Structures are given as C-alpha cells and as structure tokens.
Amino acid sequence: MALTARRRAPAVPAARHVSGRARRTGRSRLVHATARVVLDAAAAAGVACALAAVALLLAGWRPVVLVSGSMAPAMPAGTLVLVRPVPAGEVRVGDVVTVPVPGTDARVTHRVTGLAHDDDGTRATLRGDANATDDAAAYPLGDTVLRAAASVPGLGRAVTGTPATVLAVGAAALVVVALLPGRGPDREPRPAPEAAPT
C-alpha cells in the first residue's frame, strides 16, 4: 500500500522582539503619565495656595511690595512683605509696620524707633533700616496697625512685574500636556501576517 507524502505544516516563527513602534508607544505613555502627575500636583498646590491666600485676606492679612530700598539690606526694593493687623497697644519698638502717610493715599513700611502716648492716641516714630535719621514726622496710629509678619526679598518684583510671563508659561505648559498622546486602551502589538503554506 503506497503511502501518500504529506506536506509539512509551516514552522511556527520564533517570538519576535518588541517592535520600535511598541517601544515608542510605551515611552509616550510614560511621558504622558508623568506630565499628568506633575500637572495634578501643580494644580493641587495652586488650589492650596489660593485657599490659604483667601483665608489670610479674610483674616485681614495684606501683601505689601516695597518699591524703595529704605529697608535694605534685610528688605530691599522688590521685597514682598506680609502684614497683619494687630492692636496698636501690641506695637513695640523694633517692629516693622505699614502705616498711612498723613494727608496722602500713600503708605510707608518702616521700623518703629519710638512710641509716644498722649490724649490723641499713640504716635510712632519710624525709620528705614537704610536711612541715617528718623522720618520727618511721627505717624499717628489708629486702633489697629499693620505689622510685618513675614518678608521674602524679590518675590514682590516677580508677583507685580511679570504676571503676563507667568500666565504665558502656565498656558504653554497646559498646551504641551494637551498635545501629548492619550493613553488609550492597552493593546498587544499585532504579529505580522504569515505567508500561506504552499
């Protein structure tokens, strides 16, 4: 009985290495996920800062930007000073206070060098740290006084001088994140089609 020769089935190809496209997709997903985490963290920090700022404003705290160098070297021009209201009776010599200049809409932030009490209330003698003499006249203090609680040199210049730059950088970052490829469903790369057996 003659045996009919059978055709051998095509050999199963060996496992292929991950293609370059798959590697690029993996890197793209990693970059996108990292950018998303950074953006979420920045958004959370921004919300926290905004809530803290609102709470401080409601409590009467105010930011003051020094425009002159009269309080240098500790507080040079461009320093952001955070002041808070305190009763006038709590002000002491050596405190840095922000008070209105009588007869004008301006305010001055200087250090208290003397206090005088009379029937009209309390008057404070002030001097800038960089000045050799006290201010020309004493400043009358009301019931409350804005006293410096914290200061950051240079921050005032960044806040008031470059708002457009800050917004532009933030907008550019959002655009870059938006253009990153989406994650999409995880799919295994399709194997290359095999040649039909002859």
C-alpha positions as a Python dict, from the first residue, in 0.01 Angstrom:
ca = {
    (1, 'M'): (0, 0, 0),
    (2, 'A'): (158, 317, -115),
    (3, 'L'): (196, 596, 133),
    (4, 'T'): (96, 939, 21),
    (5, 'A'): (351, 1205, 112),
    (6, 'R'): (210, 1468, 338),
    (7, 'R'): (310, 1828, 335),
    (8, 'R'): (471, 1951, 649),
    (9, 'A'): (296, 2231, 833),
    (10, 'P'): (488, 2556, 825),
    (11, 'A'): (715, 2603, 1122),
    (12, 'V'): (585, 2846, 1388),
    (13, 'P'): (802, 3154, 1376),
    (14, 'A'): (1008, 3232, 1682),
    (15, 'A'): (886, 3503, 1920),
    (16, 'R'): (964, 3841, 1776),
    (17, 'H'): (1129, 4119, 1966),
    (18, 'V'): (918, 4419, 2065),
    (19, 'S'): (896, 4647, 1768),
    (20, 'G'): (1026, 5001, 1766),
    (21, 'R'): (668, 5128, 1739),
    (22, 'A'): (572, 4947, 2059),
    (23, 'R'): (873, 5093, 2240),
    (24, 'R'): (780, 5440, 2122),
    (25, 'T'): (422, 5388, 2241),
    (26, 'G'): (547, 5280, 2583),
    (27, 'R'): (769, 5585, 2614),
    (28, 'S'): (483, 5809, 2503),
    (29, 'R'): (256, 5663, 2770),
    (30, 'L'): (524, 5711, 3035),
    (31, 'V'): (579, 6075, 2935),
    (32, 'H'): (205, 6139, 2931),
    (33, 'A'): (154, 5978, 3273),
    (34, 'T'): (447, 6172, 3423),
    (35, 'A'): (320, 6500, 3280),
    (36, 'R'): (-27, 6428, 3414),
    (37, 'V'): (108, 6360, 3763),
    (38, 'V'): (313, 6682, 3757),
    (39, 'L'): (15, 6882, 3634),
    (40, 'D'): (-214, 6735, 3900),
    (41, 'A'): (40, 6812, 4171),
    (42, 'A'): (80, 7169, 4045),
    (43, 'A'): (-298, 7213, 4035),
    (44, 'A'): (-333, 7081, 4392),
    (45, 'A'): (-57, 7315, 4511),
    (46, 'G'): (-223, 7606, 4332),
    (47, 'V'): (-559, 7532, 4495),
    (48, 'A'): (-394, 7506, 4837),
    (49, 'C'): (-215, 7837, 4788),
    (50, 'A'): (-535, 8004, 4669),
    (51, 'L'): (-730, 7878, 4972),
    (52, 'A'): (-453, 7992, 5206),
    (53, 'A'): (-445, 8335, 5040),
    (54, 'V'): (-824, 8373, 5073),
    (55, 'A'): (-810, 8271, 5439),
    (56, 'L'): (-533, 8523, 5512),
    (57, 'L'): (-718, 8801, 5328),
    (58, 'L'): (-1036, 8728, 5522),
    (59, 'A'): (-831, 8748, 5843),
    (60, 'G'): (-707, 9093, 5743),
    (61, 'W'): (-357, 8998, 5625),
    (62, 'R'): (-229, 9202, 5331),
    (63, 'P'): (69, 9176, 5093),
    (64, 'V'): (286, 9485, 5063),
    (65, 'V'): (554, 9527, 4795),
    (66, 'L'): (843, 9757, 4885),
    (67, 'V'): (922, 9994, 4598),
    (68, 'S'): (1226, 10162, 4754),
    (69, 'G'): (1545, 10046, 4923),
    (70, 'S'): (1484, 10227, 5252),
    (71, 'M'): (1454, 9896, 5438),
    (72, 'A'): (1766, 9737, 5287),
    (73, 'P'): (1959, 9518, 5334),
    (74, 'A'): (1708, 9288, 5504),
    (75, 'M'): (1418, 9411, 5289),
    (76, 'P'): (1547, 9559, 4962),
    (77, 'A'): (1328, 9703, 4689),
    (78, 'G'): (1103, 9435, 4543),
    (79, 'T'): (1052, 9254, 4874),
    (80, 'L'): (707, 9112, 4939),
    (81, 'V'): (606, 9183, 5299),
    (82, 'L'): (307, 9008, 5452),
    (83, 'V'): (145, 9230, 5716),
    (84, 'R'): (-132, 9152, 5959),
    (85, 'P'): (-350, 9375, 6174),
    (86, 'V'): (-266, 9394, 6546),
    (87, 'P'): (-396, 9623, 6820),
    (88, 'A'): (-193, 9942, 6846),
    (89, 'G'): (-111, 9854, 7208),
    (90, 'E'): (86, 9549, 7088),
    (91, 'V'): (326, 9751, 6873),
    (92, 'R'): (677, 9768, 7018),
    (93, 'V'): (998, 9946, 6928),
    (94, 'G'): (1177, 9738, 6668),
    (95, 'D'): (861, 9622, 6491),
    (96, 'V'): (822, 9685, 6119),
    (97, 'V'): (484, 9843, 6047),
    (98, 'T'): (294, 9973, 5746),
    (99, 'V'): (111, 10299, 5817),
    (100, 'P'): (-59, 10562, 5602),
    (101, 'V'): (125, 10888, 5534),
    (102, 'P'): (-93, 11170, 5673),
    (103, 'G'): (-257, 11378, 5403),
    (104, 'T'): (-183, 11133, 5121),
    (105, 'D'): (-301, 10797, 4988),
    (106, 'A'): (49, 10653, 5023),
    (107, 'R'): (173, 10412, 5287),
    (108, 'V'): (516, 10366, 5436),
    (109, 'T'): (674, 10048, 5571),
    (110, 'H'): (945, 10133, 5824),
    (111, 'R'): (1075, 10018, 6160),
    (112, 'V'): (944, 10165, 6484),
    (113, 'T'): (1214, 10359, 6672),
    (114, 'G'): (993, 10532, 6928),
    (115, 'L'): (640, 10544, 7066),
    (116, 'A'): (461, 10837, 7230),
    (117, 'H'): (123, 10824, 7403),
    (118, 'D'): (-99, 11127, 7461),
    (119, 'D'): (-465, 11221, 7474),
    (120, 'D'): (-490, 11197, 7095),
    (121, 'G'): (-365, 10839, 7093),
    (122, 'T'): (-33, 10680, 7006),
    (123, 'R'): (225, 10822, 6769),
    (124, 'A'): (512, 10619, 6629),
    (125, 'T'): (850, 10742, 6516),
    (126, 'L'): (971, 10538, 6220),
    (127, 'R'): (1296, 10495, 6031),
    (128, 'G'): (1402, 10289, 5734),
    (129, 'D'): (1686, 10048, 5811),
    (130, 'A'): (1893, 10206, 5534),
    (131, 'N'): (1825, 10564, 5650),
    (132, 'A'): (2053, 10757, 5880),
    (133, 'T'): (1775, 10954, 6051),
    (134, 'D'): (1415, 10907, 6159),
    (135, 'D'): (1129, 11010, 5933),
    (136, 'A'): (1050, 11381, 5949),
    (137, 'A'): (726, 11345, 6149),
    (138, 'A'): (570, 11088, 6378),
    (139, 'Y'): (281, 10882, 6246),
    (140, 'P'): (-46, 10860, 6434),
    (141, 'L'): (-155, 10502, 6498),
    (142, 'G'): (-520, 10404, 6489),
    (143, 'D'): (-681, 10125, 6686),
    (144, 'T'): (-508, 9864, 6473),
    (145, 'V'): (-174, 9865, 6295),
    (146, 'L'): (-46, 9652, 6007),
    (147, 'R'): (265, 9482, 6144),
    (148, 'A'): (504, 9279, 5929),
    (149, 'A'): (478, 8905, 5987),
    (150, 'A'): (699, 8773, 5706),
    (151, 'S'): (902, 8901, 5412),
    (152, 'V'): (1053, 8745, 5100),
    (153, 'P'): (1309, 8954, 4906),
    (154, 'G'): (1249, 8957, 4531),
    (155, 'L'): (908, 8792, 4543),
    (156, 'G'): (724, 9122, 4517),
    (157, 'R'): (900, 9203, 4191),
    (158, 'A'): (808, 8863, 4050),
    (159, 'V'): (444, 8899, 4153),
    (160, 'T'): (389, 9254, 4030),
    (161, 'G'): (639, 9274, 3744),
    (162, 'T'): (582, 8962, 3536),
    (163, 'P'): (220, 8845, 3559),
    (164, 'A'): (199, 8812, 3180),
    (165, 'T'): (511, 8594, 3171),
    (166, 'V'): (379, 8366, 3446),
    (167, 'L'): (47, 8325, 3267),
    (168, 'A'): (220, 8259, 2935),
    (169, 'V'): (439, 7986, 3086),
    (170, 'G'): (139, 7824, 3253),
    (171, 'A'): (-63, 7833, 2933),
    (172, 'A'): (226, 7685, 2734),
    (173, 'A'): (257, 7401, 2985),
    (174, 'L'): (-113, 7323, 2954),
    (175, 'V'): (-88, 7321, 2574),
    (176, 'V'): (207, 7081, 2582),
    (177, 'V'): (23, 6843, 2814),
    (178, 'A'): (-290, 6862, 2600),
    (179, 'L'): (-91, 6768, 2288),
    (180, 'L'): (61, 6460, 2445),
    (181, 'P'): (-91, 6138, 2308),
    (182, 'G'): (-372, 5989, 2512),
    (183, 'R'): (-330, 5667, 2699),
    (184, 'G'): (-597, 5471, 2515),
    (185, 'P'): (-669, 5101, 2574),
    (186, 'D'): (-375, 4871, 2626),
    (187, 'R'): (-332, 4652, 2321),
    (188, 'E'): (-72, 4398, 2232),
    (189, 'P'): (104, 4469, 1902),
    (190, 'R'): (-42, 4257, 1625),
    (191, 'P'): (202, 3996, 1483),
    (192, 'A'): (299, 4031, 1120),
    (193, 'P'): (79, 3816, 892),
    (194, 'E'): (234, 3482, 799),
    (195, 'A'): (269, 3360, 445),
    (196, 'A'): (15, 3100, 343),
    (197, 'P'): (161, 2747, 317),
    (198, 'T'): (232, 2630, -32),
}
